[in-house]
Amino acid sequence: FYIFQASLEEDGKTVPEAIKILEVAAQRFPEDEKVRYYLGSLYDRQGDIDRGLEQMEAILKVNPENVDALNYIGYTWTMRGVRLNDAEKLLRRALALRPENGYIQDSWGWYLFTRGRLGEAVVELEKAARLKPNEPTILEHLGDDYLRSNLREKAMLHYNDAAKYADDADAKRKIELKMETLRGGAGKSERMPAGD
């Protein structure tokens, strides 16, 4: 009931109200993994990443094998550049539990990318893109790896696809800026595809 009520508030664009509902639910049902995950993801959406992490860590105390919480924490630590050895352990566990999950593949690939292991990263990110071909974040990550690997045309193709599927205006603009920068830095011999 709490999750349903919170989802109605979220759909109505009143995320703070959804958070209040879920905070009550988390107090009443502290071991409910779904309530805590939803609450943590809403904190994250509001920019309160630390509170999001707290919810995910609480989930792992109840269920150390909760794949979504493992992935969330591992990816968040990777994005922040903190506790990277722990992030690796969590992402490896998540991947072992759910090897065909595109989001977890992406998190693992992005971890490898941030560690400078570009060849390994591209393999994982390509797999993630095959599993989730319309996911803009995955396509953008793959574009970033191609760009850092100096595969500019492949990078542009994936940025183009990422921009096409992005439904968030800020995310789309960020990708378009990468494309503009890439076009501006392209050598005369390279042919860059135009954006859709």
C-alpha positions as CSV (number, residue, x, y, z in Angstrom):
1,F,0.0,0.0,0.0
2,Y,2.8,2.4,0.9
3,I,4.7,1.7,-2.3
4,F,1.5,2.1,-4.4
5,Q,0.7,5.4,-2.6
6,A,4.2,6.7,-3.1
7,S,4.2,5.7,-6.8
8,L,1.0,7.8,-7.3
9,E,2.8,10.8,-5.7
10,E,5.9,10.2,-7.8
11,D,3.8,10.0,-11.0
12,G,2.2,13.3,-10.0
13,K,5.7,14.8,-9.7
14,T,5.5,15.3,-6.0
15,V,8.6,13.3,-5.1
16,P,9.0,14.9,-1.6
17,E,5.5,13.6,-0.7
18,A,6.4,10.1,-2.0
19,I,9.6,10.2,0.2
20,K,7.5,11.1,3.3
21,I,5.2,8.2,2.7
22,L,8.1,5.8,2.2
23,E,9.9,7.1,5.3
24,V,6.8,6.2,7.4
25,A,6.8,2.8,5.7
26,A,10.5,2.2,6.4
27,Q,9.9,3.0,10.1
28,R,7.0,0.6,10.3
29,F,8.6,-2.2,8.2
30,P,12.4,-1.7,8.6
31,E,13.2,-5.0,6.9
32,D,11.1,-4.5,3.8
33,E,13.7,-4.4,1.0
34,K,11.3,-3.0,-1.6
35,V,10.4,0.0,0.5
36,R,14.0,0.8,1.4
37,Y,15.1,0.4,-2.2
38,Y,12.4,2.7,-3.5
39,L,13.1,5.2,-0.8
40,G,16.8,5.1,-1.5
41,S,16.3,5.6,-5.2
42,L,14.0,8.6,-4.5
43,Y,16.6,10.2,-2.2
44,D,19.1,9.7,-5.0
45,R,16.8,11.4,-7.5
46,Q,16.5,14.4,-5.2
47,G,20.3,14.6,-5.0
48,D,20.6,13.1,-1.5
49,I,23.0,10.3,-2.4
50,D,24.2,9.7,1.1
51,R,20.7,9.0,2.3
52,G,20.2,6.8,-0.7
53,L,23.3,4.8,0.2
54,E,22.1,4.5,3.8
55,Q,18.9,2.8,2.6
56,M,20.9,0.4,0.3
57,E,23.3,-0.5,3.1
58,A,20.3,-1.2,5.4
59,I,19.0,-3.6,2.7
60,L,22.3,-5.5,2.7
61,K,22.1,-5.9,6.5
62,V,18.8,-7.7,6.0
63,N,19.8,-9.5,2.8
64,P,23.5,-9.5,1.8
65,E,22.5,-11.0,-1.6
66,N,20.1,-8.2,-2.7
67,V,21.5,-7.7,-6.2
68,D,19.9,-4.3,-6.7
69,A,21.4,-2.9,-3.5
70,L,24.8,-4.4,-4.3
71,N,24.8,-2.8,-7.8
72,Y,23.5,0.6,-6.5
73,I,26.3,0.8,-3.9
74,G,29.0,-0.4,-6.1
75,Y,28.1,1.9,-8.9
76,T,27.6,4.9,-6.6
77,W,31.0,4.4,-5.0
78,T,32.5,4.0,-8.5
79,M,30.9,7.3,-9.7
80,R,32.2,9.1,-6.6
81,G,35.7,7.5,-6.9
82,V,35.6,6.2,-3.3
83,R,36.0,2.8,-1.7
84,L,36.8,1.4,-5.1
85,N,38.1,-1.9,-3.8
86,D,34.9,-2.4,-2.0
87,A,32.9,-1.3,-5.0
88,E,34.7,-4.0,-7.1
89,K,33.7,-6.7,-4.5
90,L,30.1,-5.6,-4.5
91,L,29.8,-5.4,-8.3
92,R,31.5,-8.8,-8.7
93,R,29.0,-10.3,-6.3
94,A,26.1,-8.7,-8.1
95,L,27.4,-9.9,-11.5
96,A,27.8,-13.5,-10.2
97,L,24.2,-13.5,-8.9
98,R,22.7,-11.9,-12.1
99,P,25.2,-12.2,-15.0
100,E,22.7,-11.3,-17.7
101,N,21.5,-8.0,-16.2
102,G,22.4,-5.1,-18.5
103,Y,22.5,-2.6,-15.7
104,I,24.9,-4.6,-13.6
105,Q,27.1,-5.3,-16.7
106,D,27.1,-1.5,-17.2
107,S,28.2,-0.8,-13.6
108,W,31.0,-3.4,-13.9
109,G,32.1,-2.0,-17.3
110,W,32.1,1.5,-15.9
111,Y,34.1,0.4,-12.9
112,L,36.7,-1.1,-15.3
113,F,36.6,2.1,-17.3
114,T,37.3,4.3,-14.3
115,R,40.2,2.1,-13.3
116,G,41.7,2.6,-16.8
117,R,41.1,-1.0,-17.9
118,L,39.7,0.2,-21.2
119,G,39.9,-3.1,-23.2
120,E,38.1,-5.1,-20.5
121,A,35.6,-2.3,-20.0
122,V,34.6,-2.1,-23.7
123,V,33.8,-5.9,-23.7
124,E,31.6,-5.5,-20.6
125,L,29.9,-2.3,-21.9
126,E,29.3,-3.8,-25.3
127,K,27.6,-6.8,-23.6
128,A,25.5,-4.3,-21.5
129,A,24.5,-2.5,-24.7
130,R,23.4,-5.8,-26.3
131,L,21.3,-6.6,-23.2
132,K,19.8,-3.1,-23.0
133,P,20.1,-1.6,-26.5
134,N,17.9,1.4,-25.8
135,E,19.4,2.5,-22.5
136,P,21.0,5.9,-22.9
137,T,23.4,5.7,-19.9
138,I,24.8,2.4,-21.1
139,L,25.2,3.8,-24.7
140,E,26.9,6.9,-23.3
141,H,29.3,4.9,-21.2
142,L,30.2,2.8,-24.2
143,G,30.7,6.0,-26.2
144,D,33.0,7.3,-23.5
145,D,35.1,4.1,-23.6
146,Y,35.3,4.2,-27.4
147,L,36.4,7.8,-27.3
148,R,39.1,7.2,-24.7
149,S,40.2,4.3,-26.8
150,N,40.5,6.7,-29.8
151,L,37.6,5.0,-31.7
152,R,35.9,8.3,-32.5
153,E,33.4,7.1,-35.1
154,K,32.2,4.4,-32.8
155,A,32.0,6.9,-30.0
156,M,29.9,9.3,-32.1
157,L,27.5,6.5,-33.2
158,H,26.9,5.5,-29.5
159,Y,26.5,9.1,-28.3
160,N,24.0,9.7,-31.1
161,D,22.0,6.6,-30.0
162,A,22.2,7.7,-26.4
163,A,20.9,11.1,-27.2
164,K,18.1,9.6,-29.3
165,Y,16.9,7.5,-26.3
166,A,17.5,10.0,-23.5
167,D,14.2,11.2,-22.1
168,D,15.8,13.5,-19.5
169,A,16.6,16.9,-21.0
170,D,19.7,17.5,-18.9
171,A,21.1,14.1,-19.7
172,K,20.3,14.6,-23.4
173,R,22.1,18.0,-23.4
174,K,25.2,16.5,-21.7
175,I,25.4,13.9,-24.5
176,E,24.8,16.4,-27.2
177,L,27.7,18.5,-25.8
178,K,30.0,15.5,-26.0
179,M,28.9,15.1,-29.6
180,E,29.6,18.8,-30.4
181,T,33.0,18.5,-28.8
182,L,33.8,15.4,-30.7
183,R,32.7,16.9,-34.0
184,G,34.9,20.0,-33.4
185,G,37.9,17.8,-32.6
186,A,37.5,15.4,-35.5
187,G,40.3,15.3,-38.0
188,K,39.6,16.2,-41.6
189,S,40.0,12.6,-42.7
190,E,37.4,11.3,-40.3
191,R,33.8,11.2,-41.2
192,M,31.5,11.9,-38.3
193,P,27.9,10.9,-38.6
194,A,25.4,13.7,-38.1
195,G,23.1,13.5,-35.1
196,D,19.5,12.3,-35.7
